[in-house]
């Protein structure tokens, strides 16, 4: 994926984020007020998740904007793309906190079920469901390319299911008077979203500690570089992710005597691009006779 395509893709994602941000911010206020008036924990849970959506999307927008503006700064040679990863990690932490709070509050409500007004609860839940479906459709394309977008997408997915659950709980309460339906749905929402939130956090941490991408086998990358004509050996190979869709690599290539440097470099870069989708690679070439001059790194 070229730099121009990535820039155009991020611009499109930013527009979608803004639409989702405005839509969810309005519904968040409506849900929070209605939850307070109706006494519904499930609706409060949905409003809480929507709050993290709004905050998370705001952080995503700020991170994308900062990364774009900082890309030309001479002291930030990789720009500020890691801000997108930090925003995704912050989203995971926020959403985990909301889910845990709802689970604790649900336990208390199972012991002392309060009165819940099903009418306002179901009306606002339907509005929330419609808003979340729209936001879900807007964010889904970018969720496959960008970890920041994936964080916002997962939060909206949780809200969408949460709104559906609130509708079910309100219908049960209206038809049967069984008020336990409210905390039961709240627990279901929390248990559904927590594992997905933790996976998002794990993916963000993996990028921040510069571990090799999960979808890449470093041994396979090394073997492929060794198979490039003219390469005798490969060492000091590092592969990491700068931000979603930006895998980078560095390596030292030891050349056979007589190997043409430019041809080897072109073939190695082509192999990384075609076989592993690594667009940016820093390759240092060394003649076989001087391979011992490159000592081990102390750290």
Secondary structure, 3 states (H helix, E strand, C coil): CCHHHHHHHHHHHHHHHHHHHHHHHHHHHHHHHHHHHHCCHHHHHHHHHHHHHHHHHHHHHHHHHHHHHHCCCCCCCCCCCHHHHHHHHHHHHHHHHHHHHHHHHHHHHHHCCCCCCHHHHHHHHHHHHHHHHHHHHHHHHHHCCCHHHHHHHHHHHHHHHHHHHHHHHHHHHHHHCCCHHHHHHHHHHHHHHHHHHHHHHHHHHHHHCCCCCCCCCHHHHHHHHHCCCCEEEEEEEEEEEEECCEEEEEEEEEECCCCCHHHHHHHHHHHHHHHHCCCEEEEEEEEHHHHHHCCCCCC
